[in-house]
Amino acid sequence: MKGKALKFSDALHLSWSNIAQHKGRSAIIILTISVLFGVVMAFNFMLEGLGKTTFDAAMQASDGKVYVATGYGEVSSFNEGDYFKIDSIESAEKLLEENAERYHGQIVGWVTQCNGVGNTRWVISKELAERFGNLGLSKLEGHQVPYVSPRMEPEDFDKSLQNPDGTRDKSLVKVGTYPATEPRSPTLPGLNPLNLLLSRMSGSHPTNPLIVDDGSGRVTQYLQRMAEQNNTQANIHDLKQFVVMFDNYDDAIAYYWDTANGESIPKDIETPDGRKYVIHSGEDFSDVIGAELITRNTRNTLIFIEIFLIIVVVVIATLTFAHIIDQDAATIALYRSLGASTGNIYLVYFLYLLEMCVLAVLACIVMAMVLAGLLWLFNADALAKRLQEFYMLSSTPKVVLFGFDSLFYGIVGSILIIAPITLLLTLHNFSNKHIAKKLKED
């Protein structure tokens, strides 16, 4: 080595020798890194797989379509500010139609909320209701009013068909069904890790009867009768929302996000008579968008956890590595006596750190895959049945609890970057003065 630069192969050999000679301390560092990051990586595998599972189940529930309901609702109290001036609410509805077309969506009907009739009633347009199956309108008699129910009615569904006095509203006759989700979260029993994501999910639409406006006028008459019985006035279009159908999920989420935040269409409008309206936008008949947004938010949380773990591991690795350098003071002095430069010594110990980080990555992947596999083994059947109930499916969906995304590579990179950071934080330990001090102490 005297008078010559240390070859890379020699540095690699020396670094591996360090690991082999000090198996115990190397194993501690590798185990510490792999345990801390392995749990995060396992959760990321699970998150990606669970996100795909819930997405596929939601798309199955809505027959591969995404429905977003958007409309302007009048507000009685409002904040002062700039409101988009518009000549009429009909003009606002035209804006909604143009906005849907901009995102390759199609308005396929409407849903409206009606108050002042004892129990709040929801009304759906006939053309929208017919998208979910044939309607048995021909069997209606007299003043009977058609409604559609969720494909799998909840146990307490009959309560939504009652009059304010608790009796069954015999005017309502079921003529079809619509896709829906349960109003509660699809969580699993006990302290299940999957509930960290499942508990944040909720139904996309109240599982109520949707009265079908068939254009005959019977729905308007029914609501007026209900209002008279309640001594109030029926507000038939308290919140009328136009339902936009998308074949493409990316278009749907872009439309949903931009519309709800006022990016593509005015959020607040005002008509010449001083009436003010605010936009409402939400997903109907499935939970495709909701499931994806929750997955994205959870992924962002994991990124913050990853940054925190980098700091923790760097602190642990720096303190440990500083101790290792002090223990290797005699070895480092020997390298110098044989002609190794400071750069040569840095290379040997950088490779030593990097090799331990690579081993930690491999251990981390193995640990994460084992944890993800165990989660799937113990939860796949229960989760499939729970999602079938939540999305009201005729069959159980396929459950996958393993998936890759960019965060996986971020975790791998985070582990590998520990090597150069740790080396930089311990450079002073390689100085001649510090090495000489440690040799005297020994």
C-alpha positions as CSV (number, residue, x, y, z in Angstrom):
1,M,0.0,0.0,0.0
2,K,3.0,2.3,0.6
3,G,3.1,5.2,-1.8
4,K,0.2,3.9,-3.8
5,A,-3.5,4.9,-3.8
6,L,-5.7,2.2,-2.3
7,K,-7.5,0.2,-4.9
8,F,-11.3,0.0,-4.7
9,S,-11.1,-3.8,-4.6
10,D,-8.8,-3.5,-1.6
11,A,-11.0,-1.0,0.2
12,L,-14.0,-3.3,-0.5
13,H,-12.1,-6.3,1.0
14,L,-11.1,-4.3,4.1
15,S,-14.7,-3.1,4.6
16,W,-16.1,-6.6,4.4
17,S,-13.4,-7.8,6.7
18,N,-14.6,-5.2,9.2
19,I,-18.1,-6.6,9.1
20,A,-16.9,-10.2,9.3
21,Q,-14.6,-9.5,12.3
22,H,-17.2,-7.6,14.2
23,K,-20.4,-9.5,13.5
24,G,-22.1,-8.5,16.7
25,R,-21.9,-4.7,16.3
26,S,-22.7,-5.0,12.6
27,A,-25.7,-7.1,13.3
28,I,-27.0,-4.6,15.9
29,I,-26.8,-1.7,13.4
30,I,-28.4,-3.8,10.6
31,L,-31.2,-5.0,12.9
32,T,-31.9,-1.5,14.3
33,I,-32.3,0.0,10.8
34,S,-34.3,-3.0,9.4
35,V,-36.7,-3.1,12.3
36,L,-37.5,0.6,12.3
37,F,-37.9,0.9,8.5
38,G,-39.3,-2.6,8.1
39,V,-42.5,-1.7,9.8
40,V,-42.9,1.3,7.7
41,M,-42.2,-0.6,4.5
42,A,-44.6,-3.4,5.5
43,F,-47.4,-0.8,6.2
44,N,-46.6,0.7,2.8
45,F,-47.0,-2.7,1.1
46,M,-50.2,-3.2,2.9
47,L,-51.4,0.4,2.1
48,E,-50.9,-0.1,-1.6
49,G,-52.5,-3.5,-1.7
50,L,-55.4,-2.4,0.5
51,G,-55.9,0.7,-1.6
52,K,-56.1,-1.3,-4.8
53,T,-58.5,-3.8,-3.1
54,T,-60.9,-1.1,-2.0
55,F,-60.6,0.7,-5.4
56,D,-61.5,-2.4,-7.3
57,A,-64.4,-3.2,-4.9
58,A,-65.7,0.3,-5.3
59,M,-65.5,0.1,-9.1
60,Q,-67.2,-3.3,-9.0
61,A,-70.1,-1.7,-6.9
62,S,-70.7,1.0,-9.5
63,D,-70.2,-1.2,-12.6
64,G,-66.9,0.4,-13.5
65,K,-68.3,4.0,-13.5
66,V,-67.6,6.9,-11.2
67,Y,-70.5,9.3,-10.3
68,V,-69.9,12.8,-8.9
69,A,-72.8,14.9,-7.9
70,T,-72.4,18.7,-8.2
71,G,-74.8,21.5,-7.6
72,Y,-75.3,25.0,-6.2
73,G,-77.1,25.2,-2.9
74,E,-78.6,28.5,-1.6
75,V,-77.2,29.8,1.6
76,S,-79.1,32.0,4.1
77,S,-76.1,33.2,6.0
78,F,-72.8,33.9,4.2
79,N,-69.5,35.7,4.5
80,E,-68.8,39.0,2.8
81,G,-66.6,38.6,-0.2
82,D,-66.4,38.4,-3.9
83,Y,-69.3,36.4,-5.5
84,F,-69.4,35.5,-9.1
85,K,-72.3,37.5,-10.6
86,I,-74.6,35.4,-12.8
87,D,-78.0,36.3,-14.3
88,S,-79.9,33.2,-13.1
89,I,-79.5,29.8,-11.4
90,E,-80.3,28.3,-14.8
91,S,-77.1,29.9,-16.1
92,A,-75.2,28.3,-13.2
93,E,-76.5,24.9,-14.3
94,K,-75.2,25.6,-17.7
95,L,-71.8,26.3,-16.2
96,L,-72.0,22.9,-14.5
97,E,-72.7,21.2,-17.8
98,E,-69.8,22.9,-19.5
99,N,-67.5,22.0,-16.6
100,A,-68.4,18.3,-16.8
101,E,-67.6,18.2,-20.5
102,R,-64.3,19.8,-19.9
103,Y,-63.3,16.8,-17.8
104,H,-64.8,14.2,-20.3
105,G,-67.8,13.6,-18.0
106,Q,-71.4,13.3,-18.9
107,I,-74.4,14.6,-16.9
108,V,-76.7,11.6,-16.6
109,G,-79.4,13.0,-14.3
110,W,-79.9,14.6,-11.0
111,V,-80.5,14.0,-7.3
112,T,-82.2,16.5,-5.0
113,Q,-82.9,16.9,-1.4
114,C,-86.4,17.8,-0.2
115,N,-87.1,19.2,3.2
116,G,-90.3,20.3,5.0
117,V,-92.1,17.0,4.5
118,G,-91.6,15.5,7.9
119,N,-88.8,13.2,7.0
120,T,-86.2,14.4,4.5
121,R,-86.7,12.8,1.2
122,W,-84.3,12.4,-1.7
123,V,-85.5,12.5,-5.3
124,I,-83.7,11.1,-8.3
125,S,-84.4,11.7,-11.9
126,K,-85.8,8.8,-13.9
127,E,-83.0,8.8,-16.5
128,L,-80.4,8.4,-13.7
129,A,-82.4,5.6,-11.9
130,E,-82.7,3.7,-15.1
131,R,-78.9,3.4,-15.4
132,F,-78.9,1.0,-12.5
133,G,-81.5,-1.4,-14.0
134,N,-85.0,-1.6,-15.4
135,L,-87.7,0.1,-13.4
136,G,-91.0,-1.5,-12.7
137,L,-93.1,1.7,-13.2
138,S,-95.8,-0.2,-15.0
139,K,-97.0,-1.8,-11.8
140,L,-97.8,1.5,-10.1
141,E,-101.4,2.4,-9.3
142,G,-103.2,5.6,-8.4
143,H,-101.0,7.9,-6.3
144,Q,-98.3,5.3,-5.6
145,V,-94.9,6.8,-5.8
146,P,-91.8,4.9,-7.1
147,Y,-88.6,4.6,-5.3
148,V,-85.3,2.7,-5.6
149,S,-83.4,1.3,-2.7
150,P,-79.8,0.1,-2.1
151,R,-79.0,-3.1,-3.8
152,M,-78.6,-4.8,-0.4
153,E,-80.9,-3.0,2.0
154,P,-79.5,-2.4,5.5
155,E,-81.3,-4.0,8.5
156,D,-82.8,-0.6,9.6
157,F,-83.8,0.4,6.1
158,D,-87.5,0.2,6.8
159,K,-87.2,3.1,9.2
160,S,-86.4,5.4,6.3
161,L,-89.8,4.4,4.8
162,Q,-91.8,5.5,7.8
163,N,-94.0,8.6,8.3
164,P,-93.2,11.0,11.1
165,D,-95.7,9.1,13.3
166,G,-93.8,5.9,12.8
167,T,-96.2,4.2,10.4
168,R,-95.1,2.7,7.1
169,D,-95.5,5.1,4.2
170,K,-97.7,3.0,1.9
171,S,-97.5,5.5,-0.9
172,L,-93.9,4.4,-1.6
173,V,-93.5,1.4,-3.9
174,K,-90.1,-0.1,-4.7
175,V,-89.3,-0.3,-8.5
176,G,-85.6,-0.9,-8.6
177,T,-82.2,-0.6,-6.8
178,Y,-79.1,1.6,-6.9
179,P,-75.5,1.0,-5.9
180,A,-74.5,2.3,-2.4
181,T,-72.2,1.8,0.5
182,E,-72.9,1.3,4.2
183,P,-72.8,4.6,6.1
184,R,-70.3,3.2,8.6
185,S,-66.6,2.4,8.1
186,P,-65.7,-1.1,6.9
187,T,-63.5,-1.9,9.9
188,L,-62.5,-5.3,11.1
189,P,-63.0,-6.5,14.7
190,G,-60.3,-5.8,17.3
191,L,-57.1,-3.8,17.1
192,N,-56.4,-4.7,13.5
193,P,-53.6,-2.8,11.7
194,L,-55.8,-2.6,8.6
195,N,-58.2,-0.4,10.6
196,L,-55.7,2.4,10.4
197,L,-56.9,2.9,6.8
198,L,-60.4,1.3,7.0
199,S,-61.5,3.4,9.9
200,R,-61.0,6.5,7.8
201,M,-63.4,5.3,5.1
202,S,-67.1,6.1,5.2
203,G,-70.1,5.6,3.0
204,S,-70.5,7.9,0.0
205,H,-74.3,8.3,0.2
206,P,-77.0,7.9,2.8
207,T,-78.7,4.5,2.3
208,N,-82.2,6.1,1.9
209,P,-85.0,5.4,-0.5
210,L,-84.5,7.6,-3.6
211,I,-87.9,8.7,-5.0
212,V,-88.0,8.4,-8.8
213,D,-89.4,11.5,-10.6
214,D,-91.0,9.8,-13.6
215,G,-92.3,13.1,-15.0
216,S,-95.9,12.2,-14.3
217,G,-96.3,14.8,-11.5
218,R,-97.1,12.3,-8.9
219,V,-93.8,12.9,-7.0
220,T,-94.6,16.7,-6.7
221,Q,-98.1,15.9,-5.5
222,Y,-96.8,13.4,-3.0
223,L,-94.3,15.9,-1.5
224,Q,-97.0,18.6,-1.3
225,R,-99.3,16.2,0.6
226,M,-96.5,15.3,3.0
227,A,-95.8,19.0,3.6
228,E,-99.5,19.7,4.3
229,Q,-99.6,16.9,6.8
230,N,-96.6,18.4,8.4
231,N,-98.0,22.0,8.2
232,T,-95.0,23.2,6.3
233,Q,-94.1,24.1,2.7
234,A,-92.2,21.6,0.6
235,N,-88.9,22.8,-0.6
236,I,-88.5,20.4,-3.5
237,H,-85.1,21.5,-4.8
238,D,-83.3,22.6,-1.6
239,L,-80.1,21.1,-3.0
240,K,-80.3,19.9,-6.6
241,Q,-77.1,18.2,-7.7
242,F,-76.4,17.1,-11.2
243,V,-74.7,13.7,-11.4
244,V,-71.7,13.5,-13.7
245,M,-70.6,10.0,-14.9
246,F,-67.0,9.2,-15.7
247,D,-65.6,6.2,-17.5
248,N,-62.0,7.3,-16.5
249,Y,-61.1,7.5,-12.9
250,D,-58.3,10.1,-13.3
251,D,-60.8,12.4,-15.1
252,A,-63.2,11.9,-12.2
253,I,-60.8,12.7,-9.4
254,A,-59.5,15.8,-11.3
255,Y,-63.1,17.0,-11.8
256,Y,-64.0,16.3,-8.2
257,W,-60.9,18.1,-6.8
258,D,-60.9,21.1,-9.0
259,T,-64.7,21.6,-8.8
260,A,-64.8,21.3,-5.0
261,N,-62.0,23.8,-4.6
262,G,-63.3,26.3,-7.1
263,E,-60.4,25.8,-9.6
264,S,-62.5,25.1,-12.7
265,I,-65.8,26.8,-11.9
266,P,-66.9,29.6,-9.5
267,K,-67.4,28.3,-6.0
268,D,-69.7,31.1,-4.8
269,I,-72.2,32.8,-7.1
270,E,-74.8,35.6,-6.7
271,T,-78.0,36.2,-8.8
272,P,-79.3,39.7,-9.6
273,D,-82.0,39.4,-6.8
274,G,-79.2,39.1,-4.2
275,R,-79.5,35.4,-3.6
276,K,-76.2,33.6,-2.9
277,Y,-75.3,30.0,-3.7
278,V,-72.3,27.9,-2.8
279,I,-71.1,24.8,-4.8
280,H,-71.5,21.3,-3.4
281,S,-69.6,18.4,-4.9
282,G,-69.4,14.8,-3.7
283,E,-69.3,11.3,-4.9
284,D,-72.5,9.3,-5.3
285,F,-73.3,5.5,-5.5
286,S,-69.7,4.3,-4.7
287,D,-66.6,5.3,-2.7
288,V,-64.0,5.2,-5.4
289,I,-62.7,8.8,-5.0
290,G,-62.9,8.7,-1.2
291,A,-60.9,5.5,-1.0
292,E,-58.2,6.9,-3.2
293,L,-57.9,10.2,-1.4
294,I,-57.7,8.5,2.0
295,T,-54.9,6.3,0.6
296,R,-53.0,9.4,-0.7
297,N,-53.3,11.1,2.7
298,T,-52.1,8.1,4.5
299,R,-49.2,7.8,2.2
300,N,-48.3,11.4,2.9
301,T,-48.3,10.6,6.6
302,L,-45.9,7.7,6.0
303,I,-43.5,10.2,4.3
304,F,-43.4,12.3,7.5
305,I,-42.8,9.1,9.6
306,E,-40.0,8.1,7.1
307,I,-38.3,11.5,7.6
308,F,-38.5,11.2,11.4
309,L,-37.0,7.7,11.2
310,I,-34.1,8.9,9.1
311,I,-33.3,11.4,11.8
312,V,-33.6,8.8,14.6
313,V,-31.5,6.2,12.7
314,V,-28.8,8.8,11.7
315,V,-28.4,9.8,15.4
316,I,-28.2,6.1,16.5
317,A,-25.8,5.2,13.6
318,T,-23.6,8.3,14.2
319,L,-23.2,7.5,17.9
320,T,-22.5,3.8,17.2
321,F,-20.2,4.5,14.3
322,A,-18.2,7.1,16.4
323,H,-17.7,4.3,19.0
324,I,-16.6,1.9,16.2
325,I,-14.0,4.3,15.0
326,D,-12.6,4.8,18.5
327,Q,-12.4,1.0,18.9
328,D,-10.6,0.8,15.5
329,A,-8.0,3.5,16.4
330,A,-5.2,1.0,16.2
331,T,-6.4,-0.3,12.9
332,I,-6.7,3.2,11.4
333,A,-3.2,4.0,12.7
334,L,-1.9,0.8,11.0
335,Y,-3.5,1.9,7.7
336,R,-1.8,5.3,7.9
337,S,1.6,3.6,8.7
338,L,1.2,1.5,5.5
339,G,0.7,4.7,3.5
340,A,-3.1,4.9,3.3
341,S,-4.3,8.5,2.8
342,T,-7.2,10.1,4.7
343,G,-9.3,9.6,1.6
344,N,-8.4,5.9,1.5
345,I,-9.6,5.5,5.1
346,Y,-12.8,7.4,4.4
347,L,-13.5,5.1,1.5
348,V,-13.0,1.9,3.6
349,Y,-15.3,3.0,6.3
350,F,-17.9,4.5,3.9
351,L,-18.0,1.2,2.1
352,Y,-18.4,-0.5,5.5
353,L,-21.4,1.7,6.3
354,L,-22.9,1.3,2.9
355,E,-22.6,-2.5,3.0
356,M,-24.4,-2.6,6.3
357,C,-27.1,-0.3,4.8
358,V,-27.5,-2.6,1.8
359,L,-27.8,-5.6,4.2
360,A,-30.3,-3.6,6.2
361,V,-32.3,-3.0,3.0
362,L,-32.4,-6.7,2.2
363,A,-33.4,-7.5,5.8
364,C,-36.0,-4.8,5.7
365,I,-37.6,-6.1,2.5
366,V,-37.7,-9.7,3.9
367,M,-39.2,-8.4,7.2
368,A,-41.8,-6.3,5.4
369,M,-42.8,-9.1,3.0
370,V,-43.2,-11.5,6.0
371,L,-45.4,-9.0,7.9
372,A,-47.5,-8.2,4.9
373,G,-47.9,-11.9,4.2
374,L,-49.1,-12.5,7.7
375,L,-51.5,-9.6,7.5
376,W,-53.0,-11.2,4.3
377,L,-53.0,-14.7,5.8
378,F,-55.0,-13.7,8.9
379,N,-57.2,-11.0,7.3
380,A,-57.9,-11.8,3.6
381,D,-61.2,-13.8,4.1
382,A,-62.6,-11.5,6.8
383,L,-61.7,-8.4,4.8
384,A,-63.3,-9.8,1.6
385,K,-66.6,-10.4,3.4
386,R,-66.5,-7.0,5.1
387,L,-65.9,-5.2,1.9
388,Q,-68.7,-7.2,0.3
389,E,-71.1,-5.9,3.0
390,F,-69.8,-2.4,2.8
391,Y,-70.1,-2.0,-1.0
392,M,-73.2,-4.2,-1.1
393,L,-71.7,-6.6,-3.7
394,S,-73.2,-9.8,-4.9
395,S,-69.8,-11.6,-4.5
396,T,-66.6,-11.2,-2.4
397,P,-63.9,-9.0,-4.0
398,K,-60.3,-10.2,-4.5
399,V,-58.1,-9.1,-1.6
400,V,-54.5,-8.0,-2.2
401,L,-52.4,-6.7,0.7
402,F,-49.2,-6.2,-1.2
403,G,-48.1,-3.5,-3.6
404,F,-45.2,-1.3,-4.7
405,D,-45.2,2.4,-5.3
406,S,-42.6,5.3,-5.3
407,L,-42.6,5.3,-1.4
408,F,-40.9,1.9,-1.5
409,Y,-38.0,3.3,-3.4
410,G,-38.0,6.3,-1.1
411,I,-37.6,4.0,1.9
412,V,-34.7,2.1,0.2
413,G,-33.1,5.4,-0.6
414,S,-33.6,6.7,2.9
415,I,-31.7,3.7,4.3
416,L,-28.8,4.0,1.9
417,I,-28.4,7.7,2.5
418,I,-27.7,7.0,6.1
419,A,-24.2,5.9,5.1
420,P,-22.9,9.2,3.7
421,I,-24.6,11.3,6.4
422,T,-23.2,9.2,9.2
423,L,-19.7,9.4,7.7
424,L,-19.9,13.2,7.3
425,L,-21.0,13.5,11.0
426,T,-18.0,11.5,12.2
427,L,-15.2,12.8,10.0
428,H,-13.5,14.5,13.0
429,N,-13.1,11.0,14.6
430,F,-10.6,10.1,11.9
431,S,-8.3,13.0,12.6
432,N,-4.7,12.2,13.7
433,K,-5.2,14.1,16.9
434,H,-8.3,12.1,17.9
435,I,-6.7,8.8,16.9
436,A,-3.6,9.5,18.9
437,K,-5.7,10.4,21.9
438,K,-7.6,7.1,21.7
439,L,-4.4,5.2,21.4
440,K,-3.0,6.8,24.6
441,E,-6.2,6.0,26.4
442,D,-5.9,2.4,25.4
